[in-house]
């Protein structure tokens, strides 16, 4: 097991994840609207491109072809959001490590964290599109080994003045890379995936888990607690985030009672209607905060 960073127990917070594209509200304007309503967290997904030939890929992608081919680069989008906000937490849901060089990724995330005054959360995963991974030089069957090594290499670069990493998929000799993140040890790492192996992965090298409601086949809090016990992690220091959180008060409260500390609501492409949805989410968040006092 790796040596994870010691972080404070997660507090109850509410966020939104938005497919921000070139046809939607700009990331800076969206971030201002989210922060103005007292919502805690804004997440952007990553997808560099959509291959034309996707015959053997994830079936649900068919209905997402247009937005997934048009997403803003999340590093650029989050930089724009950071520049016009003060307290809003900003994150990736998720950064596709099978698409990225770890040295460049470490520098980009550290730069974001420093410029945002320590407000970055790095969600990571391997991705779902085998054809897109191949275009970046990664094989689908190796996606989680690649994600683990690249994530650990990023953490090494953040933590060490002189860092090196030697693995199966990542290999570099001692190097110096600055700036370092503002957050001690670097931004928290949340794994965004729903397979049965995720609890072990989170307990191994991450600080949290983004669980997509209705997809994970198990009880996420129970399974993560058990995985932590097996490797000596403190479950209470990890964050459970629920993606696609329910907008009904009773259902959302039940999720909080089960141990989810971040409720993330998925919003459509950020057109004019999104402001009304943000109002509704802000009202729901205020009600749930009051119930949790």
Secondary structure, 3 states (H helix, E strand, C coil): CCCCCCCCCCCCEEEEEECCECCCCCHHHHHHHHHHCCCCEEEECCCCCCCCCCCCCCHHHHHHHHHHHHECCHHHHHHHHHHCCCCCEEEEEEEEHHHCCHHHHHHHHHHHHHHCCCCEEEEEECCCCHHHHHHCCCCHHHHHHHHHHHHHHHHHHHHCCCEEEECCCCEEEEECCCCCCCCCCCCEEEEECCCCCHHHHHHHHCCEEEEECCCCCCCHHHHHHHHHHHHCCCHHHCEEEEECCCCCHHHHHHHHHHCCCEEEEEECCCCCCHHHHHHHHHHHHHHHHHHHC
